[in-house]
Amino acid sequence: MSSPLEHAVSALNLPPKWRVRVQIRQRRRTLGIEVAPDGSVLLAVPVDADVEEITETLLANVDRVARAVRRRMAGGAEHQLKELVDGEHFSYLGRSYRLRLQEEPEARVRLVDGWLELPVGKGIPAGKRAIINWYTARGERWCKEHVSALASRAGVSVSSVRVRDLGSRWGERRADDSIALHWAVMQMSPPLIELVLAHELTHLRTARHSPLFREQLAMLVPGLEALERQLTVEGQAVWLGHIRGASAQPLISST
């Protein structure tokens, strides 16, 4: 470690098994703490980060990060690999649906009687994109229906809610006071989706993960700690778009 922030982090006597990296990100306004699949901890910090504030925030979140690191290093549930074949399971709003490939020319991705229907005739990458686009469209509609009431309770106004690929983050507060959710969040149960929404809405009042932030979020989300533990567990099992045997071969229905 070489920067003042890296020196400060190394002096915190964090658990010796933690592999901590500090990364300066131009677009960040607050500290981001990300736990990689190998258990390493990434601190994504803004350019003008205050060393004392960053270290205080990290210390306030040590227990939460430690739980995530332990699960990663213990080889917990990995993000699922899917096959685009009849009968594969995909989750939406906490419920599981089986995939059914459809050969009708006008078919589209949709839920029908407990099945998630996907048009065939396209390559596997195109089929994957179609499902992700379906989650994205469904997610934006769901968020628009639910964010107003939650924002009102939080005492904030939000310019817009977008659903997109956020990499390793479930949610993001943006510089224009809009928020974004990862499309994969839509696989989880509504209370967990609302937790992610509430987290980002709280950032509209309090930028960093301070004790005040935790207090505000807890007032907005009853049973906060239990839901956060549930999010950590379920979050490691959601599908992030990885396809087994991905290729340009066309999809073929078994019916």
KAHUFEN-V827510 format. One record per helix or strand of 2 or more residues. SS is the DSSP state (2 for helix, 1 for strand). FROM is the first residue (numbers start at 1). TO is the last residue. If there is no record, write none. Layout:
ss-><SS,SS>
from-><FROM,FROM>
to-><TO,TO>
//
This chain:
ss-><2,1,1,1,2,2,1,1,1,1,2,1,1,1,2,2,2,2>
from-><4,20,32,41,51,62,89,95,110,115,124,161,171,179,183,190,211,224>
to-><10,24,35,45,60,73,92,102,112,119,154,164,173,182,187,203,220,235>
//
